[in-house]
């Protein structure tokens, strides 16, 4: 049995792991934490010497302090530091947070609670000892909550990877069927055949571009990632070939190559075939038998984002297409969700005379 199957089996059959990671048990997990603190918190802080209402208030004060730290760690520090890969910053921040907040709560305790104490303190520890002991005990509780959040993140990532693998497999099967569009290829070969005698140079140019186009489709498209510059060249070749076989069709690709943190089109990578679907749709639905049509694509690097825009003209009377072509925007959107989570932005505007797609991706 493969390791992947063992992990899936472990997650599916282990009730404790499901209790820790499943969103439907979130309320139950919080109740367990509260009950645990209520039952055991007092002994850890030696509040057995306290009496009456003072005892109750002190328990509430310190238990509230630990609960606030737990939630602050789980929903702020882990999310914005640890899961972003800032490990050293996370450790330093959590230790400093414990020490500073402990001193504040300790001061609050001494000023507002200590004067109402019924019995004097028999043995008073040094401030350094109190800080070390509090940091050790609270760190254990916080790192336990961190482990739970990491386990939940691992479960979510494992599910996403599993779904992405299935979607990729379906896409590969579909791509094998549509990798070389026969209609497109036959038209190109017919154009070459006509131009061999009339315009040999143009026929040679078509053959070179068609060769580059097919090479990219067959080889580079199977890699995990490709350079943005290669993807742009592929899209340019694709539209060049389309321009040859279509009358009154123009296209434009613009690159705003602003260097940001040593990032430009030569260093940026992205999953292969991510943008071709938008270009295919733009070409397909810009066909106009009566008027010229166009497709305009632009790329821009802004801070740590890649901005891609594709605009195409709309015919006065759209043509009706039969059959299924390409992978479809729905599959591309789902692929983006699996690859980037919520880190991408996809906006589609359908206006009377043009159709525009704006896609923002984090730079890999």
C-alpha positions in Angstrom: 0.0 0.0 0.0 1.4 3.4 -1.0 2.1 6.1 1.6 -0.6 8.3 0.2 -3.2 5.5 0.7 -1.9 4.9 4.2 -2.3 8.7 5.0 -5.9 8.7 3.6 -6.8 5.6 5.5 -5.4 7.0 8.7 -7.3 10.3 8.4 -10.6 8.6 7.4 -10.5 5.9 10.2 -8.8 7.8 13.1 -11.6 9.5 15.0 -9.2 11.6 17.1 -7.5 13.1 14.1 -11.0 13.8 12.6 -12.0 15.5 15.8 -8.9 17.7 15.7 -9.0 18.7 12.0 -12.7 18.6 10.9 -14.5 22.0 10.8 -17.7 20.4 12.1 -16.0 19.7 15.4 -14.8 23.2 15.9 -17.3 24.1 18.7 -16.6 20.8 20.5 -12.8 21.5 20.4 -13.3 24.9 22.0 -15.6 23.5 24.7 -12.9 20.9 25.5 -10.2 23.6 25.9 -12.4 25.7 28.1 -13.3 22.7 30.3 -9.6 21.7 30.6 -8.6 25.2 31.7 -11.4 25.4 34.2 -10.6 22.1 35.8 -6.8 22.3 35.8 -5.7 25.9 35.6 -5.9 26.8 39.3 -3.4 24.1 40.4 -0.8 25.4 37.9 -0.9 28.9 39.4 -1.0 27.8 43.1 -4.3 29.5 43.7 -5.3 26.9 46.4 -4.1 29.4 49.1 -6.6 32.0 48.0 -10.0 32.3 49.7 -13.5 33.2 48.8 -14.4 35.7 46.0 -10.7 36.6 45.7 -9.9 33.0 44.6 -12.7 33.1 41.9 -11.5 36.5 40.5 -7.9 35.4 40.3 -8.9 32.2 38.5 -11.0 34.2 36.0 -8.2 36.7 35.4 -5.4 34.3 34.7 -7.7 31.8 32.8 -8.9 34.7 30.6 -5.3 35.7 30.0 -4.3 32.2 28.8 -7.4 31.9 26.6 -6.7 35.3 24.9 -3.1 34.2 24.2 -4.3 30.9 22.8 -6.7 32.5 20.4 -4.2 35.2 19.5 -1.7 32.5 18.7 -4.1 30.4 16.6 -5.8 33.1 14.6 -3.1 35.8 14.3 0.5 34.6 14.9 0.1 31.2 13.2 -1.8 32.6 10.3 0.3 35.6 9.5 3.7 34.4 10.6 4.2 30.7 10.9 2.1 29.7 7.8 3.9 32.4 5.8 7.2 30.7 6.5 8.5 33.3 9.0 9.6 30.7 11.6 12.2 32.7 13.5 9.9 35.8 13.7 7.1 33.6 15.0 9.2 32.1 17.8 10.6 35.5 18.9 7.2 37.1 18.7 5.4 34.4 20.7 8.1 34.5 23.5 8.1 38.3 23.6 4.3 38.3 23.7 4.2 35.9 26.6 6.7 37.9 28.6 5.2 41.3 28.0 1.6 40.3 28.6 2.6 38.2 31.6 4.2 41.3 33.2 1.1 43.4 32.4 -1.3 40.9 33.9 1.0 40.3 36.9 1.0 44.1 37.5 -2.8 44.2 37.2 -3.0 41.3 39.7 -0.7 43.1 42.2 -2.5 46.5 41.9 -6.2 45.4 41.8 -6.3 41.9 43.4 -3.4 41.5 45.8 -4.7 44.2 48.3 -7.9 42.0 48.8 -6.0 38.9 49.6 -7.2 37.1 52.7 -3.9 35.3 53.6 -0.4 36.6 53.2 2.0 35.0 50.7 4.2 32.4 52.5 7.0 32.3 49.9 7.4 34.8 47.1 9.4 33.8 44.1 11.7 36.2 42.3 10.4 38.0 39.2 12.9 36.1 36.9 11.7 32.8 38.3 8.0 33.7 37.7 8.8 34.8 34.1 10.6 31.6 33.3 7.9 29.4 34.9 5.1 31.3 33.2 6.9 31.3 29.8 7.5 27.5 30.0 3.9 26.6 31.0 2.2 29.0 28.6 4.5 28.1 25.7 3.5 24.5 26.1 -0.1 25.4 25.8 0.4 27.7 22.9 2.6 25.3 21.0 -0.1 22.6 21.5 -2.6 24.9 19.8 0.0 25.6 17.1 0.4 21.8 16.4 -3.4 21.6 16.1 -3.5 24.4 13.5 -0.6 22.9 11.6 -2.4 19.5 11.5 -5.5 21.2 10.2 -3.5 23.0 7.5 -1.9 19.7 6.5 -5.3 18.1 6.2 -6.6 21.0 4.0 -3.4 20.9 1.9 -3.6 17.1 1.5 -7.2 17.4 0.3 -6.3 20.1 -2.1 -3.4 18.2 -3.5 -5.5 15.1 -3.9 -8.2 17.0 -5.8 -5.6 18.8 -7.9 -4.1 15.4 -8.9 -7.5 14.2 -10.0 -8.2 17.4 -11.9 -4.7 17.3 -13.5 -5.3 13.7 -14.6 -8.6 14.6 -16.2 -7.0 17.7 -17.8 -4.2 15.5 -19.2 -6.6 13.1 -20.7 -8.6 15.9 -22.3 -5.4 17.6 -23.4 -4.3 14.4 -25.1 -7.5 14.4 -27.1 -7.3 18.1 -27.9 -3.6 18.6 -27.9 -3.4 19.2 -31.6 -6.6 20.5 -33.0 -7.0 18.7 -36.3 -9.0 21.4 -37.9 -6.4 24.0 -36.9 -3.5 21.8 -38.1 -5.1 21.0 -41.5 -5.8 24.6 -42.2 -2.2 25.5 -41.4 -0.9 22.7 -43.7 -3.2 23.8 -46.5 -2.0 27.4 -46.1 1.6 26.1 -46.3 0.8 24.1 -49.4 -0.7 27.1 -51.2 2.2 29.4 -50.2 5.0 27.1 -51.1 5.0 28.3 -54.7 3.4 31.7 -54.2 5.4 33.0 -51.2 8.1 30.5 -50.1 9.4 32.8 -47.3 6.0 33.2 -45.7 5.5 29.4 -46.0 8.8 28.8 -44.3 7.8 31.3 -41.5 4.5 29.4 -41.0 6.4 26.1 -40.7 8.8 27.5 -38.1 6.1 29.0 -36.0 4.0 25.8 -36.3 7.1 23.8 -35.2 7.6 26.0 -32.1 3.9 25.8 -31.3 3.8 22.0 -31.5 7.0 21.6 -29.6 5.6 23.7 -26.7 2.4 21.8 -26.7 4.1 18.4 -26.7 7.0 19.0 -24.3 7.1 22.2 -22.2 3.4 21.9 -21.5 4.0 18.8 -19.4 6.4 20.5 -17.0 5.4 21.6 -13.5 6.0 25.2 -14.3 7.2 27.3 -17.3 8.8 30.7 -17.6 6.4 33.5 -18.3 8.5 34.6 -21.2 8.0 31.1 -22.8 4.3 31.3 -22.2 4.1 34.7 -23.8 6.1 33.5 -26.8 3.7 30.5 -27.1 0.6 32.7 -27.0 2.2 35.0 -29.6 2.9 32.1 -31.9 -0.6 30.8 -31.5 -2.1 34.1 -32.4 0.3 34.6 -35.3 -0.9 31.3 -36.8 -4.5 32.3 -36.2 -3.8 35.6 -38.0 -2.5 33.8 -41.0 -5.5 31.6 -41.5 -8.1 34.4 -40.7 -8.9 37.5 -42.6 -9.3 40.8 -40.8 -7.9 39.5 -37.5 -5.4 41.5 -35.5 -3.8 40.9 -32.1 -1.5 42.7 -29.7 0.6 41.5 -26.8 2.1 44.1 -24.5 4.5 43.5 -21.6 5.0 46.1 -18.9 8.3 44.5 -17.6 8.7 46.4 -14.4 11.4 44.9 -12.3 10.3 44.4 -8.7 12.5 42.6 -6.2 14.6 41.1 -9.1 11.4 39.8 -10.7 10.7 40.2 -14.4 9.3 38.1 -17.2 12.5 36.1 -17.4 12.4 35.0 -13.8 8.6 34.6 -13.2 7.2 31.1 -13.5 3.6 29.9 -13.7 1.8 26.5 -14.3 1.8 25.6 -18.0 -1.3 26.1 -20.1 -2.9 28.5 -17.5 -3.5 31.3 -19.9 -4.1 29.6 -23.2 -7.7 28.9 -22.3 -8.4 32.7 -22.1 -6.7 33.3 -25.5 -8.6 30.4 -27.1 -11.9 31.7 -25.9 -11.0 35.3 -27.0 -10.1 34.1 -30.5 -13.1 31.8 -30.8 -15.7 34.3 -29.7 -14.2 37.3 -31.5 -14.9 35.8 -35.0 -17.0 38.3 -37.0 -17.8 37.5 -40.7 -18.6 41.2 -41.4 -16.2 43.3 -39.5 -12.5 43.1 -38.3 -11.9 41.4 -35.0 -9.1 41.7 -32.5 -7.5 40.2 -29.4 -5.3 42.2 -27.0 -3.3 40.6 -24.2 -1.2 42.5 -21.6 1.2 41.4 -18.8 2.4 43.5 -15.9 4.4 42.8 -12.8 3.2 45.0 -9.9 4.8 44.4 -6.6 4.6 40.7 -6.0 1.7 40.1 -8.4 1.4 39.2 -12.1 -1.5 41.0 -13.8 -2.8 39.4 -17.0 -5.5 41.1 -19.1 -7.2 39.7 -22.2 -9.6 41.7 -24.3 -11.4 40.6 -27.4 -13.9 42.2 -29.7 -17.5 40.9 -29.9 -19.2 40.3 -33.2 -22.6 41.9 -33.9 -24.1 38.5 -34.4 -22.2 35.8 -32.4 -21.6 32.6 -34.2 -23.0 29.4 -32.8 -20.5 26.7 -32.0 -21.3 23.0 -31.6 -19.4 20.5 -29.4 -17.1 21.2 -26.5 -13.9 23.1 -27.1 -11.0 23.5 -24.7 -11.1 23.0 -21.0 -13.6 25.7 -20.2 -13.3 28.6 -17.8 -14.9 26.6 -15.0 -12.1 24.1 -15.0 -9.5 26.8 -15.2 -11.1 28.6 -12.3 -11.1 25.4 -10.2 -7.5 24.8 -11.1 -6.6 28.3 -10.0 -8.4 27.7 -6.6 -6.4 24.5 -6.1 -3.1 26.0 -7.0 -3.4 29.4 -5.4 -6.2 29.0 -2.9 -7.6 32.5 -2.3 -4.4 34.2 -3.6 -5.7 34.9 -7.1 -8.3 37.3 -8.5 -10.3 36.6 -11.6 -12.7 39.2 -13.0 -14.7 38.7 -16.2 -16.5 41.6 -17.8 -19.0 41.0 -20.6 -19.7 44.4 -22.3 -21.7 45.1 -25.4 -18.7 45.5 -27.7 -15.9 43.7 -25.9 -15.2 40.8 -23.5 -12.4 41.3 -20.9 -10.7 38.9 -18.5 -8.5 40.3 -15.7 -6.4 37.7 -13.8 -4.1 38.5 -10.9 -1.7 35.8 -9.7 1.0 35.7 -7.0 4.5 35.5 -8.4 6.0 32.1 -8.0 
